[in-house]
Amino acid sequence: MKIENLEISKIILYEGNCKLHPEWQVEQIKSSIEEFGYNDPVAVDEKNVIIEGHGRYLALKELGYKSIEVIRLSHLSEEQKRVYILVHNKACMSTGFDLEKLAEELEKIKIDGNVDISLTGFSEFELENILKIEDNQLNLDEILSDVPKEDKKEPKICPHCGGLL
């Protein structure tokens, strides 16, 4: 795999991308990039059309990047590209968390205090409930289903199951 530097103006969004990237998610990605750097190249085809990384591309564009690192996936057929786009997005949403380890990691971040825990992407409500694990028993599905609905124009998507919050 070879990483290339490509002018952001030459990158094209895939018109068939069905993964939602609401503004609140793009803001999360921007915050992550600002805090930790741009560490995950966007994948493009031979025509510079995005195969994976639409959210990162949008965030980088809003952050004013003029060029970004990409990996070129020119070995895929058109049909393989469509399938890979879907499997890549779905695979990221197909599993949950080891809740005991999640609580431990969040507790370490909270105790350390050097990094804003909200950068993890968990809402304040989720963090409060996850950090209250008693006897290491917690049903994240119940917590996520009870997340207060905010008045937003764009729906929130559960990172655990892919459902609307």
N, C-alpha and C positions, 0 to 999 in steps of 0.2 A: 504494500500500500504506500503510495507516494502522496505527500501533502504538497499542495500548490498554493500560491498566493494569487488571488483573483480579485480584480476590481469589483466592488459590490454592485456597481451600476451594470455590470455585464451578467449578473445572476438573474435568473428568471424563476418566478414562483410557478410551481406546477398547478395548472388550472384545475386539475381533477383532485387536488388534495382535499380530503374530506375531514381531516383532523381540525378541530376548532382551536383557534389561538386567540381567545378573548384578551382584551387589553390588560386585565388583571394578571393573566399568565405571562404576557410579554413583560410586564413590570417585574414579575418575579425573576424572570430570566435576566433582565437588565440588572437587577440588584445582585444576582449571583455573579454575573460577568464583572460588575464593578468591584465586588468584594474579592473574588477569587481569580479573575482573569478569564480570557476566552480559551477554554481548554478542550473543546469538542468540535472539531471541524464539521462544516456542513458538507453533505455529500451531493454532488451534482453529476449529471450525465455529460456526454460529449458535446451537448449543445448548451451547457451551463444551466440546465433546468434542474431545480432542486428535487432530489429524490428523498432525502431526509434532512431535517434541520430547519423547517419552515419557521418555527418559533424563534430559534436562535438567530436566523437571518433577520427577522423582523426586529428583534431586540438590538442586534448589532447596527442595523440601519438607523434605528431611532437614536442610538448612542453616537451616531456620526462617524462610524467606521467608513473609510474610503475603500479599503481592501480587506479581505478576510481569508483565512486559511480554509481550504476545501480539500476533500478527497474526491477523486474522479472515479465514478463507477461506469466506465464505458463498456464493460464486458457483458452488460445485461441487455436482453432483448426488450422491446417495448412492453410485452406482456409481463416479463419478469420484473420490470421497473414498477408496474402497477401493483403487482403482488407484493413486492418487497416494501413498497411504501406502506401498504396496509399492514403487513406482518410486523414491520418495525414499530409502527404506532401501537398496534394491538398488544404485542409482546410486552411492551413497557407497562401496560395496564393489567396484565394477566395474573399477577401475584400480589399478595399482601406483604405484611411485615412480620418478622419474628417479634412479637410485641414485648417480650421480656428484654430482648437486646435493644429494641427501639427505645424503650423507657430508660434503659441504662445509658445509651448514647446521648439522649436528650438531657438526662440528669448531669452527665459530664459536661456538656456544653453549657448548661445553666450554671453549674458550680464554677466552671472556668471563667465565664463572664467576659471573655475577650472578643467574642463574636456575637452579633445580634442573633438570637435564637429564631427570630421570625424568618431569617434567611433560609431555614429548612423547608419553608413552604407550608408548614402546618399552621392552621389558624390558631388564634389564642385559645379558643374553645377546645380544639383538639389537644393542644399542648397541656392545658390544665387537666383534662381528663386522662390523657396518657400518663402524665406524671403522678397521677393519683392511683396507680395500679396497686391493688391490695391482693396479696398472695399471688402476684403475677398473673392474675386473671383479668382479662379485658376483652370485650368484643368490640373491635374497631368498627365493624359494620353498624353496631348500635350507635356508637358515638357519631359516626359520619352521617347516619340517617337523621340524627337529632341536631345537626349543625343548624344554627339559626339562619334562615334565609334572609339575605341582605337585599335591599332594594337596589339591584344592579340591572342594567340593560342587558348584560351578557350573562348567560348561565354559568355556574361553576360546575366543573366536572370532577367527580370523585377520583383521586389518583389510585384508589384501591380497586374499585370495581368498574369505573368508567361511566357510572350512572350520574344523572343530574342531581345536584344538591339544591 
